[in-house]
Amino acid sequence: MSDYHLTKTKYCNGVQCPKMLWLMRNKPEEALVSMNGAVIENGNIVGRAARNYFGEYTLIQYSEDKAQMVSDTKNAMESGAENIAEAGFIYDGLYCAVDILHRNGAGWDIVEVKSSTGVKPIHVDDMSFQYYVLKSAGINVKNVYILYINNQYVRHGELDLKQLFHIENYTEKAIEKQAEIQEKIAELKEYIKKSEEPEMKIGTFCEEPYECAFMKYCRGDLPSPSVFDILLIGKKAYELYHQGIISFEDIEKNKIKLTDNQMHQVTSYLEDKDVFDKKVTCEFLDTLTYPIYHLDFETFQQAVPEYEGGKPYAQIPFQYSLHIEYENGHLDHKEFLAKEGTDPRRAIAESLCRDIPMGVCSLAFNMGFEKGRIKDLAEQFPDLEDHLMDIHKNMHDLMIPFQKKAYYVNDMEGSYSIKHVLPALYPNDPELDYHSLDQVHNGGEASEAFLTMAQKSPEEIAELRENLLKYCGLDTYAMVKVLRKLREVVKQ
């Protein structure tokens, strides 16, 4: 264990599942890591902002050499620093970097910073581990605090850190957990030394509080589809798995009770039967009038709002695609992509009002999202409210026939999201293949691309903008194709 520091992150991994630690050390190649760059960057921004909460601070520069960080921390403490960011401490093979070490008289307060909008049990484990390491290392710890995001904060003028963050005292809870922490540390140190791979049954802890990178590895070779593929089944999938009910055949054989939608997914697969309800589909189609304005937004979120009137984690639209479909089948395409590094809200609101006339039929897939963004813009810009809310009022939802299971094929796998519906209706169509796109293949990548674009070279910016436009354009072209498929099937 001497060559393997148990950090606060690894300790929390071990609390979630000790086998995760063993695999991280012995079989790291089995991890399937899906890193959301936008989420990571938001976390970094929150951390940097929080450092100013108590005033000026000394930052301990990151180093692979943990002993160097510990030495730098000691020097900062002895030189009179009031606040130390990323303060490093080592004790008996344990290492932690404290987000903010705040001087409190003759002692110190530990301040843990989270980009979440609430406190989770795993956060208490995190703080308690830090308390244990610092106390064991001889530090006079007086309090343990957590700073986390106040999602009710609305920015007006300069950023107000006292309003952006909630601060709560967790000293008593950290002290209460010290015996448990000591016992768990000893357990994990022994666990990590095992020469043979430990056996560990999968469970809800594979996904809570965070999805484990080794989840697919630990599940092994499951039948396809399995209980884990049932839409919105959650914890029940693990209950069934532990009862030996794994395949869809097992579900039918054991007469397992599921929701109507879940059972529909199972029986449709087993009977290899597609569903089409002409009446429900026609009722939906009759609500649409030409020309139809197919609309899709791309958005990003900021944990620390940069713009006037912004709230933490508000969805900020920066791009849209608009395919305008006429009754004769002709298509026009309009699009908007904000300039990188700018507040996109006013520009996108004005562009929407130019591109979508009042009184026309607009269409979105899962319209609640698009309507929500339009309403946000209307509230932000009262002079555009009438036009924006007219678009809002006249929007229709292409998801309805699929949500109501009026049209269902097995390849939708129980889902009615467009990313499942489209390939099910147009299998192996290269024109509709998101995987063939460059750089941007989904909304998360689109958000990350826009948020990081301003830091890139002009050539990289030009390439990213082109690929963002292609991605968002495919979203609305996909809607055109889905609507046409509905009309084709009705005619048949």
Stockholm file with secondary structure:
# STOCKHOLM 1.0

chainA/1-492         MSDYHLTKTKYCNGVQCPKMLWLMRNKPEEALVSMNGAVIENGNIVGRAARNYFGEYTLIQYSEDKAQMVSDTKNAMESGAENIAEAGFIYDGLYCAVDILHRNGAGWDIVEVKSSTGVKPIHVDDMSFQYYVLKSAGINVKNVYILYINNQYVRHGELDLKQLFHIENYTEKAIEKQAEIQEKIAELKEYIKKSEEPEMKIGTFCEEPYECAFMKYCRGDLPSPSVFDILLIGKKAYELYHQGIISFEDIEKNKIKLTDNQMHQVTSYLEDKDVFDKKVTCEFLDTLTYPIYHLDFETFQQAVPEYEGGKPYAQIPFQYSLHIEYENGHLDHKEFLAKEGTDPRRAIAESLCRDIPMGVCSLAFNMGFEKGRIKDLAEQFPDLEDHLMDIHKNMHDLMIPFQKKAYYVNDMEGSYSIKHVLPALYPNDPELDYHSLDQVHNGGEASEAFLTMAQKSPEEIAELRENLLKYCGLDTYAMVKVLRKLREVVKQ
#=GR chainA/1-492 SS CTTSCEEHHHHHHHHHCHHHHHHHHHCGGGCCCCCCHHHHHHHHHHHHHHTTTTSCCEECCCCSCHHHHHHHHHHHHHTTCSEEEEEEEEETTEEEEEEEEEEETTEEEEEEECSSSSCCHHHHHHHHHHHHHHHHTTCCEEEEEEEEECTTCCCCSSCCHHHHEEEEECHHHHHHTHHHHHHHHHHHHHHTTCSSCCCCCCCGGGTSSSCCTTHHHHHCSCCSSBGGGSTTCTTHHHHHHHTTCCBHHHHHHTTCCCCHHHHHHHHHHHHTCCEECHHHHHHHHTTCCSSEEEEEEEEEECSSCCSTTCCTTCEEEEEEEEEEECTTSCEEEEEEECCTTSCCHHHHHHHHHHHSCTTCEEEESSHHHHHHHHHHHHHHCGGGHHHHHHHHHTEEETTHHHHTTSEECGGGTTCCSHHHHHHHHSTTCGGGCGGGSSSCCSHHHHHHHHHHHTTSCHHHHHHHHHHHHHHHHHHHHHHHHHHHHHHHHHHC
#=GC SS_cons         CTTSCEEHHHHHHHHHCHHHHHHHHHCGGGCCCCCCHHHHHHHHHHHHHHTTTTSCCEECCCCSCHHHHHHHHHHHHHTTCSEEEEEEEEETTEEEEEEEEEEETTEEEEEEECSSSSCCHHHHHHHHHHHHHHHHTTCCEEEEEEEEECTTCCCCSSCCHHHHEEEEECHHHHHHTHHHHHHHHHHHHHHTTCSSCCCCCCCGGGTSSSCCTTHHHHHCSCCSSBGGGSTTCTTHHHHHHHTTCCBHHHHHHTTCCCCHHHHHHHHHHHHTCCEECHHHHHHHHTTCCSSEEEEEEEEEECSSCCSTTCCTTCEEEEEEEEEEECTTSCEEEEEEECCTTSCCHHHHHHHHHHHSCTTCEEEESSHHHHHHHHHHHHHHCGGGHHHHHHHHHTEEETTHHHHTTSEECGGGTTCCSHHHHHHHHSTTCGGGCGGGSSSCCSHHHHHHHHHHHTTSCHHHHHHHHHHHHHHHHHHHHHHHHHHHHHHHHHHC
//
